[in-house]
Amino acid sequence: MLYNYVKSINLMVPKFIEKSVISKEEVTLYTSPEHLVELLDFLKNHTSSQYQMLIDITGVDYPERSKRFEVVYLLMSLKYNSRLIVKVSVDEVTVVPSVEELFPNAGWYERETWDMYGIFFQGNKDLRRILTDYGFEGYPLRKDFPLSGYVEVRYDDSLRRVVVEPLEMTQEFRLFDFSSPWEKIK
């Protein structure tokens, strides 16, 4: 049944879909940023799909690829009780069009994805940091983000304000000896 459904979507909007995959009873459609809004509009408003609920938007980082990021849209059709995944692959400089006009809740998800991955959503009305501080540098969910960071933020009682200082580690985290002491005895 899923195979026929995916085949019918591919026949109705072939230029919007680059690839479709069925894995473990889940349908995933791959599209380009240029066709994202049109595809989601079709999936939301067509009578045979009616994916009118946007569950989530998130990103995935694959630093070894030329198109490093995948923006993942999770959709749900309450009428047909089915879920659908739409993925868009982009690099660090390619913008993704905002789908805030189609799904009003997309604004928050796009802000979160911008804050954590640095993926820019063109047309978002309020694209600013949501989970990190406004002066924060970098994007924490990228694979190349340093694990310990460079600065620490703390409240100083004597100054009665928040101060940002270079990070001072009391323990060297990167020099572990993983060999067993029992292997050294001959």
N, C-alpha and C positions, 0 to 999 in steps of 0.2 A: 504494500500500500504506500509506504514512504517513497519507494522508488518511482511509482507512478506520479505521486505528488511533485517530487523534484523534477521529473521529466516534464510535467505540465508547466511548471514555473519557468524552466529553461526554454520551453517553446513560446511562452507568452512574452517574456522579456529577455531574449537571448543576448542583446548587446549590453545589458547591465551586469550580467553574471559572467565572471571569468572562469570559475570552476565551482562545482558542487560536490559535496562529500557526504555520504551517509555512514556514520560510525556509531555503533552501540545504540541504535534507535534514535540518534540525533542527527538533524540535518544542518549542515553548515554550508553557507553560500559565501563565496569570495567575490568581491567587487573592487572597483577602483574608486579613488576619492571623487572623480568626476561624476560617477554614476550613483554614488551613495544615496543622495537625497531622493533621486527618482526611484531607486529600488525600494527604499524604505517607505516612500509614499505609496508605491504600488502594493507592497506587502500589507500596509495598514488599511488601505481603502478598498482593495479588490474584494469582491464577494466570496471568492474561493479561498482567501487566506485570512483576512481580518486580524492581523497581528497588531492589535490596538494598544497593547501594553508593553512599554519599554521597561524591562526588569533591571538592566544594568548596562553601563558602558565602562569598559576597562581597557587596559593596555597590556601587552606582553612584549618583553625586550629580548631580541635575538641579536646580540652584537656581531655575530659572525656573518650575518646576511647584509646584502647591500641595502635592502629595504628593512631596516633594523626593527621597526615596531609593527605590531599588529594591533589595530584598534578593534575590539570585540564588542558587538552589540547583541544583547540577549533579549529576544522578543517572545511574547506569549499571546496566543489567541485564546480568549476565553470561550468564544463560540464553538471552536473546534477542539478545545482542550489540547493544544499542541504548543511546542516551543520550537524556536528557530534561532540559529546563531548566524550572524552576518559579520564577516571579517574584512578589514581593509588593511593592506600593507602599505606603510609609508616609511620614508627615511627621516632624518633629523630636521630637514628643512621644508619638507612637503607639508602643506596645510591640509587639514581635513575640514570639510564644510560642517557647520553646526546643524544639528537636527532639532534645535530648540523650538522651531516653528511647528514641526510635526508632533513632537513629544515635549510638552512643557517641562517635564521633570529632567530632561536631558541636560539642562543647564548646570545642575549640581554635579552630575556625573562627568561632564566635560571639564568642569573646574578641577575636580579631583584628579582626572587623568592628566590635565595640564600640570598640576602641582607635583604629581608623583613621577611623571615621565617626561614632561616638557613637550608634549605633542600639542601643537597649536590648532585651535578650532576657530576657523574664520566665521564670523557672524555671531559668535556668542556674545551676549549683551554684558556679561559680568565675568570676564576671564581674569581672575586673580587668585592668589594663593588661598587655599581653604583649610589645609591640614598643617602646613608649616608656617613659620613666622614670615612676615613680609620681607624682611631683609635676608632671608635664607638663600644661600647660593647652592645651585645644583638641584638634582632631582633624585630623591632617595630610592626609588624603585628601579633605577637603571642599574644594569649589571656592573658598570664601571664606577659606580659611586663608592667612595672609600667607606669601609665598614666603621671606622672609628670617627670619621669627620675631622675637621681641622680646628674648629672652635667650639667652646662650650658656652652656654648661656645659663647664668645663675643670678639669683637675687642677692644683692649685697646689702646687709643690714646697716652698715655704717654709712653708705652712700644713699640708702633708701631708694634704690632703683635697680633695674635689671642691667647687668654688665655682660659684655661679650669679650671673652679672653681666648688667647690661643690655648689649645688643648694640651694639658700636661698629664701624661700617663705615669702612674706610679709603678706599673708593671709592664715589662716588654712583652707584648702579645704575639709578636711574630717570630720568636726564637724558641720554639718548643722542641724538645728532644723526645721523639716518639719511640725510641728504641727501648726495649725491655732491659732492666738491669740484670736479668738472669741470662741474657744472651751474651753479656760481656764476660761472664765467668767461663773459663775453659777448663 
